[in-house]
Structure formats: C-alpha cells, structure tokens
Amino acid sequence: MKKIKTSFEHLFIVSHLLRWTFLALPVSITVGSLVALFLWLLEKAIDYRFAHSWLLFGLPLAGILIYFLYKYLGKNAEGGNNLIMDEIHQPSGGVPFRMAPLVLLTTVITHLFGGSAGREGTAVQIGGSIAQFFARKLKLSKEDVKTLLMTGIAAGFGAVFGTPITGAIFALEVLALGRIKHNALMPCFIASVLADIVCSAWGIHHTHYHISFTETGTVFLRFFHFDLLLLFKAIIAGVAFGLAGYMFAEISHTIKNYCNKWIRVKWLIPAIGGITIILFTFALGTQDYLSLGVNNPNPGSVSILSSFNAGGATYFSWLWKLLFTAITLGTGFKGGEVTPLFFIGAALGNTIATLTGAPVDLMAGLGFIAVFAGATNTPIACTFMGIELFGGEHVLYYAVACFTAYYFSGHSGIYHAQRIGVSKVSKLNHHTNETLHEVRQKRIKNRRKWTTK
C-alpha cells in the first residue's frame, strides 16, 4: 500500500513539473523577447545620449512627459514592483497588461535624457505584467496566479542580468524577509533559465566582470581557502555596504514622500527632479553619474567597470551616484534601482580597498553584490549572483559580505511592499508580518515622539 502511495506521489510530482513547464514556457519566451528588445533600445538610447550630451537639458520635459503618460494611461501601473508583490501576497485587481509597454517606454526615455536609474525594475514589471496576462487567458486559480507572477519576476530578473539561478532565488527571496517558500522553486527556475536563453538567442550580450585576485591564504576544511585578515576586512566592508543600502532606501523614500507632501502641482515634481540633476551635474563638472553607469566611453570617467581598477573611482563616487539615483527615482522617473546599486557598491568597495589595502577588484565585486543584498534583503540570491558573475572561487567572501550587509541594512529596503516573514533580530519580532512601509511609518512616528519630548 505504501509503495502504491509513493508511486502516485511521484506521478503527481512529475505531472506538476510538466504542467508548470508548459505554463512557464509562453511567459519565458515573451518576457525574454521583451527584455531583449528593452536592452537593445536601452543601449541605443544611452549611446545616443553619450554622442549628444545636450539631451540632458531635456530631462525636466522628459519627466513631465512620463508623469502624464502614467496619469492618463497608467492607472494602477504606477505601483510598479510593489504592485506585483502586493498581488502575490493578497490578490485583488491584478497587474495590468499596460504596465509592460509603459515601463519599457518610460525607462528608455529616462535614460535617453540622462536620468540615473537602472533596468531591473523594468524587467521585473514586464515579467509580472506578462505573467498576469497569461494567467487571465488561462483562467488560473488565485494560487496559480501567485506562482505565475513569481515566474514572471524570475524570468525578467534572470534575463536582464544573464543570471538565471539568481533570478529564480530572487523571485522567492524578495517577497518576505527571512522566509522562502519553495512551492514555486522549480517554476521560477524553469522560467528564469528559459527567459535567459531566449534573451541571449536574440543576440543580447551582457557585461562581463572579472576578479583577477588570486587567494593565497590558508586552506580550511579542504576547500575554504582564505586569508583571516582579508576576511575581517570583508566583514567591516559588509557593514558599510549594508549601511549604504539602508541610506539609499531611506533617502529615496524620503525624497518621494516630501515631494508628494510639499509640491501640490504633481507634474512639477519630475520637472524639479530633472532640474536638480542638471544642477548637480554642472556643479560636479562630470556626467559620470547619469544613466546606468555600467561603462563610459570618456577616458578617466567613473563607472562600474572602472571601479574594479585601482584609481577607478573617487572617495565619494558612491555617494554621488546614490544621490543622483535617489533624486531621479524619488521624483517619478522610471527604471530600476539595482544597476545603480551595483555602481554604488563597486565604487564604495573601491574606496574601502584603497583605505584598507584590500584587493580592489575583490572589494569592488563584494560591494557590487552586497549593497544590492542590503537594499533588497536578498542575501542568498546576491551570493549566487556573485558566483554567476565573478566565478565561485571567492564564494566565502561573497557570503560574508552579503549576509553582513543584510543585517546592517535593518528593516528597510527599496521595496516598501516587501513583508517581514522573520525579523532579523529576535527582539524586534513585533515587526513580523508587517510590510517595510508599515515598519518605516512606525519608525518615523517614534522619532517624532522623541523629538517632541
């Protein structure tokens, strides 16, 4: 009898995996293709801006255009990544199909005119929108819709960065701090891998990063090969990376909240944001902190790639990129946060390496993934991202930096719809099951009470 039950159980598992492979297939093909189109358009827009630097002066008008596109066409699509998370936690009105073309178009506009933003948010929103579209067409149950939305997140993330394993884990880990539900593990993995394959099939090539540092420290437990002093430096750096992630999230949210509170004519918010970016650019005398910042054709400029070399960033490059991006996204321009977080982390890692004598490329790589881990509360996904992008030789340092950054970013993050499944510290268990937005509002109220006493 037990053998029969066991046989049936494995048949159900096989049928479940086959079903989700077929469900994930159209989502993956569509998302992978749209992400490929998005990355191609983004590259053309950024190259065109490099060739025509005067386009920066059009940033305020571009912000106004984006505002009215969302006002008259967007409706609830304005919710972005947070709307997708809310739909997974508590399904209600669904993710609108209009989200995909709108965010694709407006992100390209943002970068064309020099706004400092990323691309992950756009890819994830494309994935969520397309997944919801197929869920409606297939008339799936609420539970299946949740899973398909998660496959959309995984497909978008995996395809946009060329990191399919990270994409799958990110989709599971980003929903709630400290809690990963494995019921969507294989669907997310299948979707992320397939979307990455499709994106690559369209001829899209991702940036290659390389850490040339070779470990010469003591071998522990036959496979861990590390230097104790360098490990200590990685821990200290992890603290700094976590605080940088916290700082980015808090400044971004603060700018957005105060702009909405103080500026009554809403289309003025992106216009003022664009003017502020122009003023900062001329005050610093450089355009290094505009747009993605992955690379820069101008010699001697600061970028993510340059941060992997000694002298490739100034002491405050990370702070300038943080402010440029917080202003851009906080005032209503579109795009993601992750690539700017890569820039912030790599530049901060470069600074820490210069101050501590640590290997520059290794520390830049740790910052690349760890600031992202702190700001999104996804330390496991970011550790795997290090392996996929830089190779697995330094995985211990990746884990140390990402895990440390996760703790020191506190109960904060760039996604205010993210839930707290398990508090980072047992004495703060009262945060459990709250969103990061709710925790932040409580924190602000407590600060006001203290300041009025």
C-alpha positions in Angstrom: 0.0 0.0 0.0 2.8 2.4 0.9 4.6 1.6 -2.3 1.4 2.4 -4.3 1.0 5.8 -2.5 4.7 6.5 -3.1 4.3 5.7 -6.8 1.3 8.0 -7.1 3.1 10.8 -5.2 5.9 10.8 -7.7 3.4 10.7 -10.6 1.8 13.8 -9.1 5.3 15.4 -8.9 6.0 14.7 -12.5 2.7 16.0 -13.7 3.1 19.1 -11.6 6.5 19.8 -13.1 5.3 19.2 -16.6 2.3 21.4 -16.1 4.4 24.3 -14.8 7.0 23.8 -17.6 4.2 24.4 -20.1 2.8 27.3 -18.1 6.2 28.9 -17.8 7.1 28.4 -21.5 4.9 31.2 -23.0 5.8 33.6 -20.1 9.5 32.9 -20.6 9.5 33.3 -24.3 7.5 36.5 -24.2 9.4 38.1 -21.3 12.8 37.0 -22.7 12.0 38.6 -26.0 10.7 41.8 -24.5 13.7 42.1 -22.2 15.9 41.7 -25.2 14.0 44.5 -27.0 14.3 46.6 -23.9 18.1 46.1 -23.5 18.6 46.8 -27.2 16.6 50.0 -27.0 18.4 51.0 -23.8 21.8 50.5 -25.3 20.8 52.7 -28.3 19.4 55.4 -26.1 22.5 55.5 -23.9 24.9 55.6 -26.8 22.8 58.4 -28.4 23.0 60.4 -25.2 26.7 59.9 -25.0 27.0 61.3 -28.5 24.6 64.2 -27.8 25.2 65.4 -24.2 22.8 68.4 -24.7 20.0 65.9 -24.3 20.4 66.3 -20.5 18.7 69.7 -20.8 15.5 67.9 -21.9 15.4 65.8 -18.7 12.8 68.1 -16.9 10.5 67.9 -20.0 11.0 64.1 -20.2 9.9 63.9 -16.6 6.7 65.8 -17.3 6.0 63.5 -20.3 6.5 60.4 -18.1 4.1 61.9 -15.5 1.3 62.5 -18.0 1.8 59.1 -19.7 1.2 57.4 -16.3 -1.6 59.8 -15.3 -3.7 59.2 -18.4 -2.6 55.7 -19.4 -1.0 54.1 -16.4 -3.7 53.9 -13.7 -2.6 51.4 -11.1 0.5 50.5 -13.2 2.2 53.3 -11.3 2.6 50.8 -8.4 5.4 49.0 -10.3 7.3 46.2 -8.5 5.3 46.9 -5.3 2.0 46.2 -7.1 3.3 42.8 -8.2 4.4 41.9 -4.7 1.0 43.0 -3.3 -0.7 40.8 -5.8 1.3 37.8 -4.8 0.6 38.4 -1.1 -3.0 39.5 -1.4 -4.5 39.1 -4.9 -7.0 41.9 -5.8 -7.2 43.8 -9.1 -4.3 42.1 -10.8 -1.3 43.5 -12.6 -2.4 45.5 -15.7 -1.0 44.5 -19.2 -0.3 48.2 -19.9 2.4 48.1 -17.3 4.9 46.3 -19.7 4.9 48.7 -22.6 4.6 51.8 -20.4 7.5 51.0 -18.1 9.6 49.9 -21.1 9.0 53.2 -23.0 9.4 55.5 -20.0 12.6 53.8 -18.8 14.2 54.3 -22.2 13.0 58.0 -22.1 14.6 58.3 -18.6 18.0 57.0 -19.9 17.8 58.9 -23.2 17.8 62.2 -21.3 20.3 61.2 -18.6 18.2 60.1 -15.6 20.2 58.0 -13.2 18.2 54.7 -13.0 18.6 51.0 -13.6 16.8 48.3 -15.6 15.9 45.5 -13.2 12.6 47.2 -12.1 11.6 47.5 -15.8 12.4 43.8 -16.5 10.5 42.6 -13.3 7.5 44.7 -14.2 7.5 43.4 -17.8 7.6 39.8 -16.3 4.8 40.5 -13.8 2.6 42.1 -16.4 3.1 39.3 -19.0 2.6 36.6 -16.4 -0.7 38.2 -15.3 -1.8 38.4 -18.9 -1.3 34.7 -19.5 -2.9 33.9 -16.1 -6.1 35.7 -17.2 -6.1 34.0 -20.6 -5.6 30.5 -19.0 -8.1 31.3 -16.2 -5.8 30.1 -13.5 -6.7 29.9 -9.8 -5.6 32.5 -7.3 -2.8 30.3 -6.0 -1.6 29.5 -9.5 -1.7 33.2 -10.4 0.6 33.9 -7.5 3.1 31.3 -8.7 2.9 32.5 -12.3 3.6 36.1 -11.1 6.7 34.8 -9.3 7.8 33.1 -12.5 7.4 36.5 -14.3 9.7 38.1 -11.7 12.3 35.3 -12.1 12.1 35.5 -15.9 12.6 39.2 -16.0 15.4 39.3 -13.5 17.2 36.3 -14.9 17.1 37.6 -18.5 18.0 41.2 -17.8 21.3 40.4 -16.0 22.1 37.0 -17.5 21.9 35.3 -14.1 19.2 32.6 -14.3 20.0 30.9 -10.9 19.9 34.3 -9.2 16.7 35.2 -10.9 15.0 32.1 -9.6 16.2 32.6 -6.0 15.5 36.4 -6.1 11.8 35.8 -7.0 11.4 33.5 -4.0 13.5 35.6 -1.5 12.4 39.1 -2.3 8.8 38.6 -1.2 9.4 38.3 2.6 12.4 38.9 4.8 13.7 35.7 6.4 11.2 33.4 4.7 11.4 31.5 1.4 8.6 29.3 0.2 9.8 26.6 -2.1 6.5 25.8 -3.7 7.4 27.9 -6.7 11.1 26.9 -6.8 11.1 24.8 -10.0 8.6 27.0 -11.9 10.8 30.1 -11.1 14.0 28.2 -12.1 12.5 27.0 -15.3 11.2 30.4 -16.2 14.4 32.2 -15.4 16.6 29.8 -17.4 14.3 29.8 -20.4 14.0 33.6 -20.4 17.7 34.0 -20.3 18.2 31.6 -23.2 15.6 33.4 -25.2 17.1 36.8 -24.4 20.6 35.6 -25.5 19.1 34.0 -28.6 18.2 37.5 -29.8 21.9 38.4 -29.7 21.9 40.3 -26.4 25.3 40.2 -24.7 25.7 41.0 -21.0 28.6 42.9 -19.5 31.4 40.6 -18.3 33.0 41.3 -14.9 36.3 39.8 -13.8 38.0 39.5 -10.4 41.7 38.7 -11.1 42.7 38.5 -7.4 44.0 35.0 -6.5 43.7 33.8 -2.9 46.9 32.7 -1.2 45.7 32.3 2.3 45.4 29.2 4.5 43.2 26.3 3.4 40.5 25.3 5.8 38.3 22.2 5.7 39.9 21.1 2.5 38.0 23.6 0.3 37.8 27.0 2.0 40.9 29.0 1.0 41.0 32.4 2.7 43.1 35.0 4.5 41.8 35.8 8.0 42.8 39.5 7.8 41.1 39.8 4.4 38.0 38.1 5.8 37.9 40.6 8.6 38.1 43.4 6.1 35.2 41.8 4.2 33.1 41.8 7.4 33.9 45.5 8.0 33.1 46.3 4.4 29.8 44.3 4.7 28.8 46.6 7.5 29.5 49.7 5.3 27.6 48.1 2.3 24.6 47.4 4.5 24.5 51.0 5.8 24.8 52.2 2.2 21.8 50.1 1.2 19.9 51.5 4.1 20.9 55.0 3.3 19.8 54.6 -0.4 16.4 53.2 0.5 15.7 55.9 3.2 16.8 58.8 1.0 14.8 57.6 -2.0 11.6 57.1 0.1 12.1 60.5 1.9 12.5 62.4 -1.4 9.4 60.8 -2.8 7.3 61.4 0.3 8.3 65.0 0.8 7.9 65.9 -2.8 4.3 64.5 -2.7 3.7 66.3 0.5 5.1 69.7 -0.3 4.5 70.1 -4.1 0.8 70.3 -4.9 1.2 70.6 -8.7 2.3 67.0 -9.3 3.8 67.4 -12.8 6.3 69.8 -11.2 7.9 67.0 -9.2 9.7 65.3 -12.1 10.5 68.7 -13.6 12.2 69.9 -10.4 13.9 66.5 -10.2 15.3 66.9 -13.7 16.5 70.4 -13.0 18.2 69.2 -9.8 20.0 66.5 -11.7 21.2 69.1 -14.2 22.5 71.4 -11.5 24.3 68.6 -9.7 25.9 67.5 -13.0 27.3 71.0 -13.6 28.3 71.5 -10.0 30.4 68.3 -10.2 31.6 69.0 -13.7 31.0 65.5 -14.9 28.3 63.3 -16.4 29.7 60.1 -14.9 26.7 59.7 -12.5 24.0 59.8 -15.2 22.1 56.8 -16.6 23.2 53.2 -15.9 26.9 53.9 -15.3 28.0 50.4 -16.3 30.7 51.8 -18.6 31.6 55.2 -20.1 33.4 55.9 -23.3 35.1 59.0 -21.9 38.6 58.3 -20.6 39.2 58.7 -16.9 35.4 58.6 -16.1 33.9 56.7 -13.2 31.8 53.6 -13.9 31.0 50.2 -12.6 33.8 48.7 -14.7 36.3 51.3 -13.8 35.6 50.7 -10.1 37.3 47.3 -10.4 40.6 49.0 -11.1 42.8 51.0 -8.7 42.0 54.7 -9.1 38.8 53.9 -11.0 36.6 55.8 -8.5 37.0 58.8 -6.2 36.3 58.5 -2.4 32.8 59.9 -2.9 31.7 58.4 -6.2 29.4 56.0 -4.5 27.7 58.9 -2.6 27.2 61.0 -5.8 25.6 58.0 -7.6 23.4 57.4 -4.6 22.1 60.9 -4.6 21.7 61.1 -8.4 19.6 57.9 -8.4 17.6 58.7 -5.3 16.6 62.1 -6.8 15.8 60.5 -10.2 13.6 57.7 -8.9 12.2 59.7 -6.0 10.8 62.4 -8.3 9.0 60.0 -10.6 11.4 58.9 -13.4 11.2 55.2 -14.3 13.7 52.4 -14.2 15.2 50.1 -11.6 17.4 50.6 -8.6 19.7 47.6 -8.9 22.2 48.7 -11.5 22.8 52.0 -9.7 23.2 49.9 -6.5 25.9 47.9 -8.3 27.6 51.2 -9.1 27.3 52.5 -5.5 28.6 49.2 -4.2 31.5 48.8 -6.6 32.6 52.4 -6.1 32.3 52.1 -2.3 34.3 48.9 -2.5 36.9 50.7 -4.4 37.2 53.3 -1.7 37.3 50.7 1.1 40.0 48.8 -0.8 42.1 52.0 -1.1 41.7 52.8 2.6 42.4 49.3 3.9 44.9 47.9 1.3 42.5 45.1 0.3 42.4 43.9 -3.3 40.5 46.5 -5.3 38.7 44.2 -7.7 37.6 41.8 -5.0 36.3 44.6 -2.8 34.5 46.2 -5.7 32.9 42.9 -6.5 31.8 42.4 -2.9 30.3 45.9 -2.9 28.6 45.2 -6.2 26.5 42.4 -4.8 26.4 43.3 -1.1 24.8 46.8 -1.4 22.2 45.2 -3.5 21.7 42.4 -0.9 21.2 45.0 1.8 18.8 47.3 -0.1 16.6 44.4 -1.3 17.1 42.0 1.7 18.1 39.1 -0.6 21.5 37.9 0.7 21.2 34.4 -0.7 20.3 35.5 -4.2 23.1 38.0 -4.2 25.6 35.4 -3.1 24.6 33.3 -6.1 24.9 36.4 -8.3 28.5 36.7 -7.2 29.1 33.2 -8.3 27.4 33.7 -11.7 29.0 37.0 -12.4 32.5 36.6 -10.9 33.0 32.8 -10.5 32.9 30.7 -7.4 36.5 31.0 -6.2 35.7 33.7 -3.7 32.3 32.5 -2.6 33.1 32.7 1.1 33.8 36.4 0.8 30.6 36.9 -1.2 28.5 35.2 1.6 30.2 37.1 4.4 29.7 40.5 2.7 26.1 39.8 1.6 25.0 38.3 4.9 26.6 41.1 6.9 25.1 43.8 4.7 21.7 42.1 5.0 21.7 42.6 8.8 23.1 46.1 8.8 20.5 47.4 6.3 18.0 47.0 9.1 14.3 46.6 8.5 14.4 48.8 5.5 14.6 48.3 1.7 13.8 49.7 -1.7 10.5 47.7 -2.0 8.0 49.0 0.5 5.6 46.1 -0.2 8.2 43.6 1.0 6.9 41.7 4.0 8.8 40.7 7.2 8.5 36.9 7.4 11.0 36.6 10.2 12.6 39.6 11.9 16.4 40.0 11.5 16.7 40.2 15.3 14.5 38.2 17.7 14.0 41.3 20.0 12.3 43.0 17.0 9.7 40.2 16.4 6.9 42.8 16.7 7.8 43.7 13.0 6.8 40.2 11.8 4.1 40.1 9.1 4.3 43.8 8.6 5.4 45.5 5.3 8.5 47.6 5.2 6.3 50.6 4.6 4.4 50.0 7.8 7.7 49.5 9.8 9.1 52.7 8.3 5.9 54.7 9.2 6.2 53.4 12.8 9.8 54.4 12.9 9.0 57.9 11.7 6.3 58.3 14.4 8.6 57.1 17.1 11.3 59.6 16.0 8.7 62.4 16.1 7.7 61.4 19.7 11.3 61.5 20.8 12.0 64.9 19.2 8.8 66.5 20.7 9.8 65.3 24.3 
